[in-house]
């Protein structure tokens, strides 16, 4: 997940990611825009949180638990 410190949507997304990860055994990492490249900041600033599956953008703004589970199956 790519997010921003203090972002309530990012906190909600991370809760979903943690729950799905615990159930499926999938790993995850959290990165923050403050530490991202200028290109990533420019591309994703208005769309955080951004979830990625296998390195590809998967969801923006909100994480659908159903879609994330389906993508990890």
PDB file of N, CA, C and O in Angstrom:
ATOM      1  N   UNK A   1       0.836  -1.168   0.000  1.00  0.00           N
ATOM      2  CA  UNK A   1       0.000   0.000   0.000  1.00  0.00           C
ATOM      3  C   UNK A   1       0.883   1.233   0.000  1.00  0.00           C
ATOM      4  O   UNK A   1       1.918   1.276   0.665  1.00  0.00           O
ATOM      5  N   UNK A   2       0.469   2.210  -0.738  1.00  0.00           N
ATOM      6  CA  UNK A   2       1.114   3.519  -0.746  1.00  0.00           C
ATOM      7  C   UNK A   2       0.142   4.491  -0.120  1.00  0.00           C
ATOM      8  O   UNK A   2      -0.981   4.651  -0.597  1.00  0.00           O
ATOM      9  N   UNK A   3       0.564   5.133   0.936  1.00  0.00           N
ATOM     10  CA  UNK A   3      -0.326   6.039   1.647  1.00  0.00           C
ATOM     11  C   UNK A   3       0.395   7.281   2.122  1.00  0.00           C
ATOM     12  O   UNK A   3       1.490   7.608   1.664  1.00  0.00           O
ATOM     13  N   UNK A   4      -0.244   7.959   3.046  1.00  0.00           N
ATOM     14  CA  UNK A   4       0.303   9.188   3.603  1.00  0.00           C
ATOM     15  C   UNK A   4       0.049   9.168   5.106  1.00  0.00           C
ATOM     16  O   UNK A   4      -1.022   8.758   5.552  1.00  0.00           O
ATOM     17  N   UNK A   5       1.019   9.605   5.874  1.00  0.00           N
ATOM     18  CA  UNK A   5       0.856   9.685   7.325  1.00  0.00           C
ATOM     19  C   UNK A   5      -0.332  10.591   7.652  1.00  0.00           C
ATOM     20  O   UNK A   5      -0.502  11.652   7.053  1.00  0.00           O
ATOM     21  N   UNK A   6      -1.148  10.155   8.610  1.00  0.00           N
ATOM     22  CA  UNK A   6      -2.277  10.952   9.054  1.00  0.00           C
ATOM     23  C   UNK A   6      -3.505  10.884   8.170  1.00  0.00           C
ATOM     24  O   UNK A   6      -4.469  11.613   8.400  1.00  0.00           O
ATOM     25  N   UNK A   7      -3.490  10.030   7.173  1.00  0.00           N
ATOM     26  CA  UNK A   7      -4.609   9.900   6.233  1.00  0.00           C
ATOM     27  C   UNK A   7      -5.608   8.874   6.774  1.00  0.00           C
ATOM     28  O   UNK A   7      -5.267   7.703   6.939  1.00  0.00           O
ATOM     29  N   UNK A   8      -6.842   9.312   7.050  1.00  0.00           N
ATOM     30  CA  UNK A   8      -7.829   8.383   7.606  1.00  0.00           C
ATOM     31  C   UNK A   8      -8.212   7.279   6.618  1.00  0.00           C
ATOM     32  O   UNK A   8      -8.473   6.150   7.033  1.00  0.00           O
ATOM     33  N   UNK A   9      -8.249   7.585   5.332  1.00  0.00           N
ATOM     34  CA  UNK A   9      -8.542   6.544   4.347  1.00  0.00           C
ATOM     35  C   UNK A   9      -7.433   5.503   4.308  1.00  0.00           C
ATOM     36  O   UNK A   9      -7.691   4.317   4.101  1.00  0.00           O
ATOM     37  N   UNK A  10      -6.197   5.951   4.507  1.00  0.00           N
ATOM     38  CA  UNK A  10      -5.058   5.027   4.528  1.00  0.00           C
ATOM     39  C   UNK A  10      -5.151   4.102   5.735  1.00  0.00           C
ATOM     40  O   UNK A  10      -4.855   2.912   5.629  1.00  0.00           O
ATOM     41  N   UNK A  11      -5.556   4.634   6.868  1.00  0.00           N
ATOM     42  CA  UNK A  11      -5.711   3.817   8.068  1.00  0.00           C
ATOM     43  C   UNK A  11      -6.806   2.775   7.875  1.00  0.00           C
ATOM     44  O   UNK A  11      -6.646   1.625   8.285  1.00  0.00           O
ATOM     45  N   UNK A  12      -7.920   3.168   7.251  1.00  0.00           N
ATOM     46  CA  UNK A  12      -9.001   2.224   6.975  1.00  0.00           C
ATOM     47  C   UNK A  12      -8.538   1.150   5.992  1.00  0.00           C
ATOM     48  O   UNK A  12      -8.841  -0.030   6.170  1.00  0.00           O
ATOM     49  N   UNK A  13      -7.812   1.556   4.966  1.00  0.00           N
ATOM     50  CA  UNK A  13      -7.314   0.597   3.973  1.00  0.00           C
ATOM     51  C   UNK A  13      -6.365  -0.396   4.624  1.00  0.00           C
ATOM     52  O   UNK A  13      -6.414  -1.591   4.332  1.00  0.00           O
ATOM     53  N   UNK A  14      -5.511   0.091   5.496  1.00  0.00           N
ATOM     54  CA  UNK A  14      -4.546  -0.784   6.146  1.00  0.00           C
ATOM     55  C   UNK A  14      -5.248  -1.812   7.029  1.00  0.00           C
ATOM     56  O   UNK A  14      -4.783  -2.947   7.129  1.00  0.00           O
ATOM     57  N   UNK A  15      -6.340  -1.447   7.662  1.00  0.00           N
ATOM     58  CA  UNK A  15      -7.111  -2.410   8.449  1.00  0.00           C
ATOM     59  C   UNK A  15      -7.609  -3.554   7.570  1.00  0.00           C
ATOM     60  O   UNK A  15      -7.528  -4.719   7.960  1.00  0.00           O
ATOM     61  N   UNK A  16      -8.123  -3.225   6.388  1.00  0.00           N
ATOM     62  CA  UNK A  16      -8.599  -4.246   5.456  1.00  0.00           C
ATOM     63  C   UNK A  16      -7.429  -5.114   4.997  1.00  0.00           C
ATOM     64  O   UNK A  16      -7.533  -6.340   4.973  1.00  0.00           O
ATOM     65  N   UNK A  17      -6.337  -4.487   4.639  1.00  0.00           N
ATOM     66  CA  UNK A  17      -5.166  -5.229   4.164  1.00  0.00           C
ATOM     67  C   UNK A  17      -4.652  -6.172   5.240  1.00  0.00           C
ATOM     68  O   UNK A  17      -4.316  -7.320   4.946  1.00  0.00           O
ATOM     69  N   UNK A  18      -4.585  -5.714   6.465  1.00  0.00           N
ATOM     70  CA  UNK A  18      -4.118  -6.567   7.566  1.00  0.00           C
ATOM     71  C   UNK A  18      -5.042  -7.763   7.764  1.00  0.00           C
ATOM     72  O   UNK A  18      -4.577  -8.885   7.964  1.00  0.00           O
ATOM     73  N   UNK A  19      -6.333  -7.527   7.709  1.00  0.00           N
ATOM     74  CA  UNK A  19      -7.306  -8.603   7.896  1.00  0.00           C
ATOM     75  C   UNK A  19      -7.193  -9.642   6.780  1.00  0.00           C
ATOM     76  O   UNK A  19      -7.155 -10.843   7.046  1.00  0.00           O
ATOM     77  N   UNK A  20      -7.141  -9.177   5.542  1.00  0.00           N
ATOM     78  CA  UNK A  20      -7.045 -10.093   4.406  1.00  0.00           C
ATOM     79  C   UNK A  20      -5.711 -10.828   4.439  1.00  0.00           C
ATOM     80  O   UNK A  20      -5.654 -12.027   4.164  1.00  0.00           O
ATOM     81  N   UNK A  21      -4.654 -10.122   4.769  1.00  0.00           N
ATOM     82  CA  UNK A  21      -3.332 -10.737   4.849  1.00  0.00           C
ATOM     83  C   UNK A  21      -3.302 -11.836   5.907  1.00  0.00           C
ATOM     84  O   UNK A  21      -2.744 -12.908   5.674  1.00  0.00           O
ATOM     85  N   UNK A  22      -3.898 -11.573   7.064  1.00  0.00           N
ATOM     86  CA  UNK A  22      -3.928 -12.569   8.130  1.00  0.00           C
ATOM     87  C   UNK A  22      -4.705 -13.810   7.706  1.00  0.00           C
ATOM     88  O   UNK A  22      -4.323 -14.930   8.044  1.00  0.00           O
ATOM     89  N   UNK A  23      -5.789 -13.613   6.972  1.00  0.00           N
ATOM     90  CA  UNK A  23      -6.621 -14.733   6.535  1.00  0.00           C
ATOM     91  C   UNK A  23      -5.994 -15.531   5.399  1.00  0.00           C
ATOM     92  O   UNK A  23      -6.166 -16.747   5.326  1.00  0.00           O
ATOM     93  N   UNK A  24      -5.265 -14.853   4.511  1.00  0.00           N
ATOM     94  CA  UNK A  24      -4.742 -15.514   3.311  1.00  0.00           C
ATOM     95  C   UNK A  24      -3.272 -15.889   3.407  1.00  0.00           C
ATOM     96  O   UNK A  24      -2.783 -16.703   2.625  1.00  0.00           O
ATOM     97  N   UNK A  25      -2.568 -15.297   4.363  1.00  0.00           N
ATOM     98  CA  UNK A  25      -1.130 -15.545   4.462  1.00  0.00           C
ATOM     99  C   UNK A  25      -0.308 -14.695   3.516  1.00  0.00           C
ATOM    100  O   UNK A  25       0.907 -14.866   3.422  1.00  0.00           O
ATOM    101  N   UNK A  26      -0.954 -13.786   2.818  1.00  0.00           N
ATOM    102  CA  UNK A  26      -0.239 -12.898   1.886  1.00  0.00           C
ATOM    103  C   UNK A  26       0.544 -11.857   2.677  1.00  0.00           C
ATOM    104  O   UNK A  26       0.086 -11.379   3.714  1.00  0.00           O
ATOM    105  N   UNK A  27       1.706 -11.518   2.188  1.00  0.00           N
ATOM    106  CA  UNK A  27       2.491 -10.466   2.809  1.00  0.00           C
ATOM    107  C   UNK A  27       2.092  -9.108   2.261  1.00  0.00           C
ATOM    108  O   UNK A  27       1.435  -9.008   1.225  1.00  0.00           O
ATOM    109  N   UNK A  28       2.495  -8.076   2.962  1.00  0.00           N
ATOM    110  CA  UNK A  28       2.231  -6.724   2.486  1.00  0.00           C
ATOM    111  C   UNK A  28       3.302  -5.791   3.014  1.00  0.00           C
ATOM    112  O   UNK A  28       3.964  -6.071   4.014  1.00  0.00           O
ATOM    113  N   UNK A  29       3.453  -4.689   2.327  1.00  0.00           N
ATOM    114  CA  UNK A  29       4.334  -3.618   2.795  1.00  0.00           C
ATOM    115  C   UNK A  29       3.553  -2.317   2.710  1.00  0.00           C
ATOM    116  O   UNK A  29       2.623  -2.176   1.916  1.00  0.00           O
ATOM    117  N   UNK A  30       3.950  -1.386   3.538  1.00  0.00           N
ATOM    118  CA  UNK A  30       3.339  -0.065   3.532  1.00  0.00           C
ATOM    119  C   UNK A  30       4.438   0.937   3.236  1.00  0.00           C
ATOM    120  O   UNK A  30       5.478   0.953   3.893  1.00  0.00           O
ATOM    121  N   UNK A  31       4.194   1.765   2.243  1.00  0.00           N
ATOM    122  CA  UNK A  31       5.124   2.846   1.912  1.00  0.00           C
ATOM    123  C   UNK A  31       4.353   4.155   1.989  1.00  0.00           C
ATOM    124  O   UNK A  31       3.131   4.186   1.845  1.00  0.00           O
ATOM    125  N   UNK A  32       5.090   5.228   2.217  1.00  0.00           N
ATOM    126  CA  UNK A  32       4.458   6.530   2.379  1.00  0.00           C
ATOM    127  C   UNK A  32       4.932   7.489   1.305  1.00  0.00           C
ATOM    128  O   UNK A  32       6.104   7.501   0.927  1.00  0.00           O
ATOM    129  N   UNK A  33       3.994   8.295   0.821  1.00  0.00           N
ATOM    130  CA  UNK A  33       4.310   9.265  -0.235  1.00  0.00           C
ATOM    131  C   UNK A  33       5.449  10.187   0.155  1.00  0.00           C
ATOM    132  O   UNK A  33       6.227  10.623  -0.693  1.00  0.00           O
ATOM    133  N   UNK A  34       5.543  10.481   1.444  1.00  0.00           N
ATOM    134  CA  UNK A  34       6.615  11.361   1.893  1.00  0.00           C
ATOM    135  C   UNK A  34       7.993  10.782   1.569  1.00  0.00           C
ATOM    136  O   UNK A  34       8.967  11.524   1.443  1.00  0.00           O
ATOM    137  N   UNK A  35       8.072   9.457   1.436  1.00  0.00           N
ATOM    138  CA  UNK A  35       9.335   8.775   1.137  1.00  0.00           C
ATOM    139  C   UNK A  35       9.417   8.295  -0.304  1.00  0.00           C
ATOM    140  O   UNK A  35      10.423   7.706  -0.700  1.00  0.00           O
ATOM    141  N   UNK A  36       8.389   8.531  -1.086  1.00  0.00           N
ATOM    142  CA  UNK A  36       8.314   8.024  -2.454  1.00  0.00           C
ATOM    143  C   UNK A  36       9.068   8.939  -3.420  1.00  0.00           C
ATOM    144  O   UNK A  36       9.455  10.058  -3.084  1.00  0.00           O
ATOM    145  N   UNK A  37       9.253   8.427  -4.603  1.00  0.00           N
ATOM    146  CA  UNK A  37       9.901   9.220  -5.655  1.00  0.00           C
ATOM    147  C   UNK A  37       8.972  10.346  -6.093  1.00  0.00           C
ATOM    148  O   UNK A  37       7.764  10.290  -5.863  1.00  0.00           O
ATOM    149  N   UNK A  38       9.535  11.356  -6.718  1.00  0.00           N
ATOM    150  CA  UNK A  38       8.724  12.469  -7.225  1.00  0.00           C
ATOM    151  C   UNK A  38       7.688  11.950  -8.220  1.00  0.00           C
ATOM    152  O   UNK A  38       6.553  12.426  -8.229  1.00  0.00           O
ATOM    153  N   UNK A  39       8.058  10.991  -9.048  1.00  0.00           N
ATOM    154  CA  UNK A  39       7.129  10.432 -10.028  1.00  0.00           C
ATOM    155  C   UNK A  39       5.929   9.786  -9.324  1.00  0.00           C
ATOM    156  O   UNK A  39       4.786   9.995  -9.729  1.00  0.00           O
ATOM    157  N   UNK A  40       6.189   9.005  -8.276  1.00  0.00           N
ATOM    158  CA  UNK A  40       5.086   8.388  -7.549  1.00  0.00           C
ATOM    159  C   UNK A  40       4.224   9.433  -6.843  1.00  0.00           C
ATOM    160  O   UNK A  40       2.998   9.319  -6.831  1.00  0.00           O
ATOM    161  N   UNK A  41       4.845  10.431  -6.264  1.00  0.00           N
ATOM    162  CA  UNK A  41       4.061  11.493  -5.615  1.00  0.00           C
ATOM    163  C   UNK A  41       3.171  12.182  -6.627  1.00  0.00           C
ATOM    164  O   UNK A  41       1.991  12.412  -6.361  1.00  0.00           O
ATOM    165  N   UNK A  42       3.723  12.518  -7.792  1.00  0.00           N
ATOM    166  CA  UNK A  42       2.937  13.191  -8.823  1.00  0.00           C
ATOM    167  C   UNK A  42       1.794  12.303  -9.320  1.00  0.00           C
ATOM    168  O   UNK A  42       0.683  12.781  -9.548  1.00  0.00           O
ATOM    169  N   UNK A  43       2.071  11.017  -9.484  1.00  0.00           N
ATOM    170  CA  UNK A  43       1.078  10.099 -10.045  1.00  0.00           C
ATOM    171  C   UNK A  43      -0.027   9.733  -9.049  1.00  0.00           C
ATOM    172  O   UNK A  43      -1.190   9.611  -9.432  1.00  0.00           O
ATOM    173  N   UNK A  44       0.334   9.559  -7.778  1.00  0.00           N
ATOM    174  CA  UNK A  44      -0.608   8.991  -6.826  1.00  0.00           C
ATOM    175  C   UNK A  44      -1.111   9.941  -5.748  1.00  0.00           C
ATOM    176  O   UNK A  44      -1.996   9.558  -4.982  1.00  0.00           O
ATOM    177  N   UNK A  45      -0.593  11.155  -5.653  1.00  0.00           N
ATOM    178  CA  UNK A  45      -0.935  12.052  -4.544  1.00  0.00           C
ATOM    179  C   UNK A  45      -2.441  12.190  -4.340  1.00  0.00           C
ATOM    180  O   UNK A  45      -2.914  12.145  -3.204  1.00  0.00           O
ATOM    181  N   UNK A  46      -3.179  12.354  -5.395  1.00  0.00           N
ATOM    182  CA  UNK A  46      -4.627  12.567  -5.299  1.00  0.00           C
ATOM    183  C   UNK A  46      -5.417  11.264  -5.238  1.00  0.00           C
ATOM    184  O   UNK A  46      -6.646  11.301  -5.192  1.00  0.00           O
ATOM    185  N   UNK A  47      -4.738  10.103  -5.236  1.00  0.00           N
ATOM    186  CA  UNK A  47      -5.454   8.827  -5.295  1.00  0.00           C
ATOM    187  C   UNK A  47      -5.144   7.908  -4.119  1.00  0.00           C
ATOM    188  O   UNK A  47      -5.494   6.728  -4.158  1.00  0.00           O
ATOM    189  N   UNK A  48      -4.500   8.417  -3.082  1.00  0.00           N
ATOM    190  CA  UNK A  48      -4.135   7.556  -1.964  1.00  0.00           C
ATOM    191  C   UNK A  48      -5.343   7.234  -1.106  1.00  0.00           C
ATOM    192  O   UNK A  48      -6.280   8.030  -1.033  1.00  0.00           O
ATOM    193  N   UNK A  49      -5.338   6.108  -0.472  1.00  0.00           N
ATOM    194  CA  UNK A  49      -4.323   5.084  -0.533  1.00  0.00           C
ATOM    195  C   UNK A  49      -4.414   4.303  -1.843  1.00  0.00           C
ATOM    196  O   UNK A  49      -5.482   4.163  -2.441  1.00  0.00           O
ATOM    197  N   UNK A  50      -3.280   3.811  -2.256  1.00  0.00           N
ATOM    198  CA  UNK A  50      -3.207   2.983  -3.455  1.00  0.00           C
ATOM    199  C   UNK A  50      -2.749   1.601  -3.014  1.00  0.00           C
ATOM    200  O   UNK A  50      -1.720   1.459  -2.354  1.00  0.00           O
ATOM    201  N   UNK A  51      -3.511   0.596  -3.379  1.00  0.00           N
ATOM    202  CA  UNK A  51      -3.070  -0.770  -3.109  1.00  0.00           C
ATOM    203  C   UNK A  51      -2.530  -1.365  -4.388  1.00  0.00           C
ATOM    204  O   UNK A  51      -2.992  -1.062  -5.488  1.00  0.00           O
ATOM    205  N   UNK A  52      -1.545  -2.213  -4.215  1.00  0.00           N
ATOM    206  CA  UNK A  52      -0.895  -2.883  -5.339  1.00  0.00           C
ATOM    207  C   UNK A  52      -0.974  -4.386  -5.101  1.00  0.00           C
ATOM    208  O   UNK A  52      -0.868  -4.850  -3.966  1.00  0.00           O
ATOM    209  N   UNK A  53      -1.159  -5.131  -6.169  1.00  0.00           N
ATOM    210  CA  UNK A  53      -1.082  -6.587  -6.114  1.00  0.00           C
ATOM    211  C   UNK A  53      -0.071  -6.998  -7.169  1.00  0.00           C
ATOM    212  O   UNK A  53      -0.217  -6.681  -8.349  1.00  0.00           O
ATOM    213  N   UNK A  54       0.947  -7.703  -6.730  1.00  0.00           N
ATOM    214  CA  UNK A  54       2.046  -8.114  -7.609  1.00  0.00           C
ATOM    215  C   UNK A  54       2.664  -6.923  -8.327  1.00  0.00           C
ATOM    216  O   UNK A  54       3.043  -7.028  -9.494  1.00  0.00           O
ATOM    217  N   UNK A  55       2.766  -5.799  -7.642  1.00  0.00           N
ATOM    218  CA  UNK A  55       3.421  -4.613  -8.182  1.00  0.00           C
ATOM    219  C   UNK A  55       2.566  -3.727  -9.063  1.00  0.00           C
ATOM    220  O   UNK A  55       3.007  -2.652  -9.470  1.00  0.00           O
ATOM    221  N   UNK A  56       1.343  -4.160  -9.368  1.00  0.00           N
ATOM    222  CA  UNK A  56       0.456  -3.372 -10.231  1.00  0.00           C
ATOM    223  C   UNK A  56      -0.612  -2.681  -9.380  1.00  0.00           C
ATOM    224  O   UNK A  56      -1.120  -3.285  -8.435  1.00  0.00           O
ATOM    225  N   UNK A  57      -0.963  -1.437  -9.692  1.00  0.00           N
ATOM    226  CA  UNK A  57      -2.027  -0.761  -8.948  1.00  0.00           C
ATOM    227  C   UNK A  57      -3.316  -1.577  -8.995  1.00  0.00           C
ATOM    228  O   UNK A  57      -3.708  -2.084 -10.046  1.00  0.00           O
ATOM    229  N   UNK A  58      -3.967  -1.695  -7.838  1.00  0.00           N
ATOM    230  CA  UNK A  58      -5.166  -2.522  -7.744  1.00  0.00           C
ATOM    231  C   UNK A  58      -6.398  -1.705  -7.359  1.00  0.00           C
ATOM    232  O   UNK A  58      -7.423  -1.780  -8.038  1.00  0.00           O
ATOM    233  N   UNK A  59      -6.313  -0.935  -6.293  1.00  0.00           N
ATOM    234  CA  UNK A  59      -7.422  -0.094  -5.843  1.00  0.00           C
ATOM    235  C   UNK A  59      -6.894   1.273  -5.443  1.00  0.00           C
ATOM    236  O   UNK A  59      -5.743   1.409  -5.028  1.00  0.00           O
ATOM    237  N   UNK A  60      -7.744   2.284  -5.571  1.00  0.00           N
ATOM    238  CA  UNK A  60      -7.432   3.651  -5.160  1.00  0.00           C
ATOM    239  C   UNK A  60      -8.493   4.112  -4.175  1.00  0.00           C
ATOM    240  O   UNK A  60      -9.638   3.664  -4.235  1.00  0.00           O
ATOM    241  N   UNK A  61      -8.122   4.994  -3.280  1.00  0.00           N
ATOM    242  CA  UNK A  61      -9.006   5.653  -2.310  1.00  0.00           C
ATOM    243  C   UNK A  61      -9.562   4.715  -1.248  1.00  0.00           C
ATOM    244  O   UNK A  61      -9.380   4.962  -0.056  1.00  0.00           O
ATOM    245  N   UNK A  62     -10.213   3.681  -1.642  1.00  0.00           N
ATOM    246  CA  UNK A  62     -10.769   2.704  -0.697  1.00  0.00           C
ATOM    247  C   UNK A  62     -10.370   1.309  -1.161  1.00  0.00           C
ATOM    248  O   UNK A  62     -10.229   1.050  -2.356  1.00  0.00           O
ATOM    249  N   UNK A  63     -10.194   0.424  -0.196  1.00  0.00           N
ATOM    250  CA  UNK A  63      -9.838  -0.952  -0.525  1.00  0.00           C
ATOM    251  C   UNK A  63     -11.087  -1.809  -0.397  1.00  0.00           C
ATOM    252  O   UNK A  63     -11.715  -1.855   0.661  1.00  0.00           O
ATOM    253  N   UNK A  64     -11.436  -2.473  -1.462  1.00  0.00           N
ATOM    254  CA  UNK A  64     -12.546  -3.417  -1.426  1.00  0.00           C
ATOM    255  C   UNK A  64     -12.010  -4.751  -0.915  1.00  0.00           C
ATOM    256  O   UNK A  64     -11.172  -5.381  -1.560  1.00  0.00           O
ATOM    257  N   UNK A  65     -12.498  -5.171   0.243  1.00  0.00           N
ATOM    258  CA  UNK A  65     -12.036  -6.440   0.800  1.00  0.00           C
ATOM    259  C   UNK A  65     -12.342  -7.591  -0.151  1.00  0.00           C
ATOM    260  O   UNK A  65     -11.516  -8.484  -0.337  1.00  0.00           O
ATOM    261  N   UNK A  66     -13.510  -7.569  -0.742  1.00  0.00           N
ATOM    262  CA  UNK A  66     -13.897  -8.632  -1.675  1.00  0.00           C
ATOM    263  C   UNK A  66     -12.952  -8.686  -2.877  1.00  0.00           C
ATOM    264  O   UNK A  66     -12.492  -9.762  -3.259  1.00  0.00           O
ATOM    265  N   UNK A  67     -12.665  -7.523  -3.473  1.00  0.00           N
ATOM    266  CA  UNK A  67     -11.764  -7.487  -4.632  1.00  0.00           C
ATOM    267  C   UNK A  67     -10.350  -7.901  -4.263  1.00  0.00           C
ATOM    268  O   UNK A  67      -9.683  -8.597  -5.029  1.00  0.00           O
ATOM    269  N   UNK A  68      -9.891  -7.478  -3.095  1.00  0.00           N
ATOM    270  CA  UNK A  68      -8.532  -7.833  -2.676  1.00  0.00           C
ATOM    271  C   UNK A  68      -8.434  -9.338  -2.441  1.00  0.00           C
ATOM    272  O   UNK A  68      -7.468  -9.970  -2.869  1.00  0.00           O
ATOM    273  N   UNK A  69      -9.412  -9.908  -1.774  1.00  0.00           N
ATOM    274  CA  UNK A  69      -9.398 -11.372  -1.561  1.00  0.00           C
ATOM    275  C   UNK A  69      -9.399 -12.112  -2.896  1.00  0.00           C
ATOM    276  O   UNK A  69      -8.656 -13.078  -3.072  1.00  0.00           O
ATOM    277  N   UNK A  70     -10.220 -11.669  -3.825  1.00  0.00           N
ATOM    278  CA  UNK A  70     -10.295 -12.319  -5.138  1.00  0.00           C
ATOM    279  C   UNK A  70      -8.966 -12.225  -5.871  1.00  0.00           C
ATOM    280  O   UNK A  70      -8.552 -13.182  -6.525  1.00  0.00           O
ATOM    281  N   UNK A  71      -8.298 -11.092  -5.771  1.00  0.00           N
ATOM    282  CA  UNK A  71      -7.021 -10.895  -6.462  1.00  0.00           C
ATOM    283  C   UNK A  71      -5.925 -11.772  -5.861  1.00  0.00           C
ATOM    284  O   UNK A  71      -4.984 -12.157  -6.554  1.00  0.00           O
ATOM    285  N   UNK A  72      -6.047 -12.085  -4.582  1.00  0.00           N
ATOM    286  CA  UNK A  72      -5.011 -12.891  -3.912  1.00  0.00           C
ATOM    287  C   UNK A  72      -5.265 -14.375  -3.985  1.00  0.00           C
ATOM    288  O   UNK A  72      -4.396 -15.168  -3.622  1.00  0.00           O
ATOM    289  N   UNK A  73      -6.449 -14.776  -4.451  1.00  0.00           N
ATOM    290  CA  UNK A  73      -6.757 -16.213  -4.593  1.00  0.00           C
ATOM    291  C   UNK A  73      -6.084 -16.798  -5.799  1.00  0.00           C
ATOM    292  O   UNK A  73      -6.232 -17.990  -6.071  1.00  0.00           O
TER     293      UNK A  73
END
